[in-house]
Amino acid sequence: MQIKPTDAGFIAFCQPALKSITPDWFTVDYWQDIGCVTGSSKGRYTTWFVNPSAVTNNHHSQWVLRHYYRGGLIEKVSRDAYLYTGLNRTRAIAELKLLEQLFDEGFAVPKPIAAQIQRSGIHYRGDIIIERVEGAQDLVAQLSKLPMTAQQWQALGQLIAKFHQRGVYHADLNAKNILISGDDFTLIDFDRGEIRPPSPSWQQANLARLLRSFNKEKAKLASLHFSEPDWQQLLAGYAEASR
């Protein structure tokens, strides 16, 4: 990962070919002006999909542009400003650095592209760009239409166990932060994630959080293809990979 200063802060990028990157690349207006916005994903806030071929030699993939927003009660005070306590502790740079490490180690995470922080006094705002996982959808979208096989549930459990054995803590492991493409799974959104000593306490809490998210989505959509036997298959795969 390389860092370069800007007028308002810093940009980090993961490939030398991106050294010409500017703060404009982190705004949807820039991509709209050059006709490169290809779609969006709307949750609590909008995430944008862009085609980078106009500014890079990459003609075979799309990028995902995400701005960092606050949640919870603090959101009512500050929508997207965070206290600056050092560059490596900013959420955008920390997530990019973690993704780069995991991607280089062969873990199923999106390819990291770049991140920026823009300072204003003691606060900063942040953005990140990652590569879009081709042909993937989140598990809620998948399970709202089709069930997964027992083998797929077990494979998902095995994947989560692999992350846990490495000590990868995902701060928001939920059904929407797991993508599926065919029989392959990818974990996304590592904001506030970290590598920590493996421990049954946080690992089981991680799994419990995931189960709550499945149950929450099931309560919103009764036809969602998720049941207790599915969860047990996931746990069986997790246990097998943890031996």
C-alpha positions in Angstrom: 0.0 0.0 0.0 1.3 3.4 -1.0 0.3 6.7 0.6 0.3 10.1 -1.0 -0.8 13.5 0.5 -3.6 15.6 -1.0 -4.6 19.2 -0.3 -7.1 18.0 2.3 -5.6 14.7 3.6 -4.2 11.5 2.2 -4.9 8.8 -0.4 -3.8 5.2 -0.1 -3.7 2.9 -3.1 -2.7 -0.7 -3.6 -1.2 -0.7 -7.1 1.6 1.5 -8.5 -0.4 2.1 -11.7 -2.9 4.1 -9.6 -0.4 6.8 -8.6 -2.4 9.3 -10.7 -5.4 8.9 -8.5 -7.1 12.1 -7.2 -9.7 12.9 -4.6 -12.3 13.2 -7.5 -12.2 9.4 -7.9 -13.9 9.1 -4.5 -17.0 11.2 -5.6 -19.9 9.7 -7.5 -20.3 13.1 -9.3 -16.9 12.5 -11.0 -17.9 9.1 -12.4 -21.3 10.4 -13.4 -19.7 13.3 -15.4 -17.7 10.8 -17.4 -20.5 8.4 -17.8 -19.0 5.5 -15.8 -21.6 4.8 -13.1 -23.0 1.3 -13.7 -25.3 0.9 -10.8 -25.8 1.2 -7.1 -26.8 -0.7 -4.0 -29.1 1.0 -1.6 -29.0 0.1 2.1 -28.9 2.7 4.9 -26.8 4.7 2.5 -26.0 4.2 -1.2 -22.9 2.4 -2.5 -22.0 3.1 -6.1 -20.7 0.8 -8.8 -18.4 2.3 -11.4 -16.5 1.3 -14.5 -12.8 2.4 -14.1 -11.8 1.8 -17.7 -11.9 5.5 -18.6 -9.1 6.3 -16.1 -7.2 3.0 -15.9 -6.2 0.1 -18.2 -8.7 -2.1 -16.4 -11.4 -3.1 -18.8 -12.5 -6.3 -17.1 -13.9 -5.3 -13.8 -16.0 -2.8 -11.9 -15.2 -0.9 -8.7 -17.4 -0.3 -5.6 -17.3 3.2 -4.1 -18.3 3.5 -0.5 -18.4 6.5 1.8 -18.1 6.0 5.6 -21.2 7.0 7.6 -21.8 6.8 11.3 -24.5 4.8 12.9 -26.4 4.6 16.2 -27.1 7.6 18.3 -23.9 9.4 17.3 -25.3 9.7 13.8 -27.7 12.4 15.1 -24.7 14.5 16.1 -22.4 13.8 13.2 -23.4 12.0 10.0 -19.9 11.2 8.6 -17.2 13.0 10.6 -14.8 11.0 12.8 -12.2 12.1 15.3 -8.7 12.0 13.8 -6.2 10.2 16.0 -3.7 9.2 13.4 -3.7 8.1 9.7 -3.4 4.3 10.4 -6.3 4.5 12.8 -8.7 6.0 10.4 -11.4 3.6 9.3 -10.8 3.9 5.6 -7.0 3.3 5.8 -7.3 0.6 8.4 -9.9 -1.3 6.3 -7.9 -1.0 3.1 -4.7 -2.2 4.9 -6.6 -5.2 6.3 -8.1 -6.1 3.0 -4.8 -5.9 1.3 -3.2 -8.3 3.8 -6.1 -10.8 3.6 -6.3 -10.6 -0.2 -2.5 -11.2 -0.5 -2.9 -14.2 1.8 -5.6 -15.7 -0.4 -8.7 -15.1 1.7 -12.1 -14.7 0.1 -12.3 -10.8 0.3 -12.8 -8.2 -2.4 -9.6 -6.9 -4.1 -8.7 -3.6 -2.4 -8.1 -0.6 -4.7 -7.8 2.6 -2.8 -9.0 4.8 0.1 -8.9 8.4 1.1 -9.3 10.5 4.2 -10.0 14.2 4.1 -9.3 16.2 7.3 -11.2 19.2 8.7 -9.6 20.3 12.0 -9.7 17.4 14.4 -12.1 15.4 12.3 -11.9 13.5 9.1 -14.2 11.9 6.5 -13.3 8.7 4.6 -14.0 6.7 1.4 -12.9 3.4 0.0 -12.8 1.8 -3.4 -12.7 -2.0 -3.8 -13.2 -4.3 -6.8 -16.7 -5.6 -7.3 -17.1 -9.4 -7.0 -18.4 -10.4 -10.5 -21.7 -12.1 -10.6 -22.2 -12.1 -6.8 -25.2 -11.2 -4.6 -25.6 -11.1 -0.9 -27.1 -14.1 1.0 -30.4 -12.2 1.7 -30.9 -11.7 -2.0 -30.0 -15.3 -2.7 -32.1 -16.8 0.0 -35.1 -14.7 -0.9 -35.3 -16.5 -4.2 -33.5 -19.9 -3.8 -32.3 -22.1 -1.0 -28.7 -23.2 -0.5 -27.7 -26.8 -0.4 -26.4 -28.5 2.7 -23.0 -28.6 1.0 -23.1 -24.8 0.5 -24.1 -24.2 4.1 -21.2 -26.4 5.2 -18.8 -24.6 2.9 -19.8 -21.3 4.3 -19.2 -22.6 7.8 -15.7 -23.8 6.7 -14.9 -20.4 5.2 -15.8 -18.6 8.4 -13.7 -21.0 10.4 -10.8 -20.3 8.2 -11.1 -16.6 8.9 -11.4 -17.3 12.6 -8.4 -19.5 12.7 -6.3 -16.7 11.2 -7.7 -14.4 13.9 -9.7 -12.3 11.5 -12.4 -10.5 13.5 -15.3 -9.2 11.4 -17.1 -6.4 13.3 -20.4 -6.8 11.4 -20.7 -10.4 10.3 -24.2 -10.6 8.9 -26.1 -12.2 6.0 -25.8 -9.1 3.8 -22.0 -8.9 4.3 -21.6 -12.4 2.7 -21.7 -12.7 -1.0 -22.4 -15.8 -3.0 -21.4 -16.5 -6.6 -22.1 -20.0 -7.7 -20.6 -22.1 -4.9 -18.1 -19.5 -3.8 -18.5 -17.1 -0.9 -16.8 -13.7 -0.2 -16.9 -11.7 3.0 -17.2 -8.0 2.6 -17.3 -4.8 4.7 -14.3 -5.1 7.0 -14.9 -1.7 8.6 -13.6 -1.9 12.2 -12.3 -5.4 11.5 -8.9 -6.5 12.7 -6.6 -9.5 13.3 -6.5 -10.5 16.9 -5.5 -13.6 18.9 -8.0 -16.4 18.2 -10.4 -16.9 21.1 -13.6 -18.9 21.5 -15.3 -15.9 23.2 -15.2 -13.4 20.2 -15.5 -16.2 17.6 -18.7 -17.5 19.2 -20.0 -14.0 19.5 -19.3 -13.5 15.8 -21.3 -16.6 15.0 -24.1 -15.5 17.3 -24.2 -12.1 15.5 -24.6 -13.9 12.1 -27.4 -16.1 13.4 -29.3 -13.0 14.7 -29.0 -11.4 11.3 -30.5 -14.5 9.6 -33.3 -14.6 12.1 -33.9 -10.8 11.7 -34.1 -11.2 7.9 -36.4 -14.3 8.3 -38.7 -12.2 10.5 -38.9 -9.5 7.7 -39.5 -12.1 5.0 -41.1 -15.3 6.1 -40.4 -17.0 2.8 -36.6 -16.6 3.2 -34.9 -19.9 2.7 -33.3 -20.2 6.1 -34.1 -22.7 8.9 -32.5 -24.2 12.0 -31.3 -27.3 10.0 -29.5 -24.8 7.6 -27.8 -23.2 10.6 -26.8 -26.6 11.9 -25.2 -27.5 8.6 -23.2 -24.2 8.8 -22.0 -25.1 12.3 -21.1 -28.6 11.2 -18.8 -27.2 8.5 -17.4 -24.7 11.0 -16.6 -27.5 13.4 -15.1 -29.7 10.8 -12.7 -27.0 9.6 -11.8 -26.1 13.2 -10.5 -29.6 14.1 
